[in-house]
């Protein structure tokens, strides 16, 4: 393998008749500045101040094989980590046969990609809320397969060690894996007459004790003119004796005031079996774009955090991004 300047050569193996292909890697990043404040009993203190810059850089490249398949490589790097990269992915686009991908740390195939698909101006309603509960399939290391079938988008996820956190490279194994058994899931999205999109998914998440958490998700988004409304139900059932069973209901509505300005309101309400306290989170959001600059605003608050009486969390964030 020869590397010249910023480039890569990858062996194609049995996928092509020739032995290799080459493509360049490009670097990209974002110009982002945020201001965040937190309050409530679960709030994290803003000891170092409320302003912060985005520190993420991504390197990506792609090349076409002799059989027409397109291979894409992506490495995501962040100033928050000290070792290697935060996450890396490799995707093979096989045209009508779908896309096969592998992510080494933070993949969202299958049910993990349906965590919260409600209409929103900025982020999901519970983003930034401290130590909260939510019924959802975990994301992480593993394979994904995406294909369109009869007008529906189908995504399948598989991991032999979901939840692994240590960065790794080829030839290494991860000794910090959090599950003793495999995880798998499927997510399906289908759009009816361009106005109504229905999504459903099911999966099993492996755990360190050899048990699993069974997941189910179903919901819809309906668009009418400049407005969108959505409803989603997430359910998780821990097969371990004394495990935590959760059910999260998500509601949202968004409105495009004009081509540059949008508003949204969303709720996350989570019930935990065996507790009398419901966790309730609500979020007001706005997004405004002006040329190459956009401003996002989020104000969220929650009560009964982690389904515990008296626990509250509030967060306000302003994010300014620049495109150039």
Rosetta blueprint (number, residue, H / E / L):
1 X L
2 X L
3 X L
4 X L
5 X L
6 X L
7 X E
8 X E
9 X E
10 X E
11 X E
12 X L
13 X H
14 X H
15 X H
16 X L
17 X L
18 X L
19 X L
20 X E
21 X E
22 X E
23 X E
24 X E
25 X E
26 X E
27 X E
28 X E
29 X E
30 X L
31 X E
32 X E
33 X E
34 X E
35 X E
36 X E
37 X E
38 X E
39 X E
40 X L
41 X L
42 X L
43 X L
44 X L
45 X L
46 X L
47 X L
48 X L
49 X L
50 X L
51 X E
52 X E
53 X E
54 X L
55 X L
56 X E
57 X E
58 X E
59 X E
60 X E
61 X E
62 X E
63 X E
64 X E
65 X L
66 X L
67 X L
68 X L
69 X L
70 X E
71 X E
72 X E
73 X E
74 X E
75 X E
76 X E
77 X E
78 X E
79 X L
80 X L
81 X L
82 X L
83 X L
84 X L
85 X L
86 X L
87 X E
88 X E
89 X E
90 X E
91 X E
92 X E
93 X E
94 X L
95 X H
96 X H
97 X H
98 X L
99 X E
100 X E
101 X E
102 X E
103 X E
104 X E
105 X E
106 X E
107 X E
108 X L
109 X L
110 X H
111 X H
112 X H
113 X H
114 X H
115 X L
116 X L
117 X L
118 X L
119 X L
120 X L
121 X L
122 X L
123 X L
124 X L
125 X L
126 X L
127 X L
128 X L
129 X L
130 X L
131 X L
132 X L
133 X L
134 X L
135 X L
136 X L
137 X L
138 X L
139 X L
140 X E
141 X E
142 X E
143 X E
144 X E
145 X E
146 X E
147 X E
148 X E
149 X E
150 X L
151 X L
152 X E
153 X E
154 X E
155 X E
156 X E
157 X E
158 X E
159 X E
160 X L
161 X L
162 X L
163 X L
164 X L
165 X L
166 X L
167 X L
168 X L
169 X L
170 X L
171 X L
172 X L
173 X L
174 X L
175 X L
176 X L
177 X L
178 X L
179 X L
180 X L
181 X L
182 X L
183 X E
184 X E
185 X E
186 X E
187 X E
188 X E
189 X E
190 X E
191 X E
192 X E
193 X L
194 X L
195 X L
196 X E
197 X E
198 X E
199 X E
200 X E
201 X E
202 X E
203 X E
204 X E
205 X E
206 X E
207 X L
208 X L
209 X L
210 X L
211 X L
212 X E
213 X E
214 X E
215 X E
216 X E
217 X E
218 X E
219 X E
220 X E
221 X E
222 X E
223 X E
224 X E
225 X L
226 X L
227 X E
228 X E
229 X E
230 X E
231 X E
232 X E
233 X E
234 X E
235 X E
236 X E
237 X E
238 X E
239 X L
240 X L
241 X L
242 X L
243 X L
244 X L
245 X L
246 X E
247 X E
248 X E
249 X E
250 X E
251 X E
252 X E
253 X E
254 X E
255 X E
256 X E
257 X L
258 X L
259 X L
260 X L
261 X E
262 X E
263 X E
264 X E
265 X E
266 X E
267 X E
268 X E
269 X E
270 X E
271 X E
272 X E
273 X L
274 X L
275 X L
276 X L
277 X L
278 X L
279 X E
280 X E
281 X E
282 X E
283 X E
284 X E
285 X E
286 X E
287 X E
288 X E
289 X E
290 X E
291 X L
292 X L
293 X E
294 X E
295 X E
296 X E
297 X E
298 X E
299 X E
300 X E
301 X E
302 X E
303 X E
304 X L
305 X H
306 X H
307 X H
308 X L
309 X L
310 X L
311 X L
312 X E
313 X E
314 X E
315 X E
316 X E
317 X E
318 X E
319 X E
320 X E
321 X E
322 X E
323 X L
324 X L
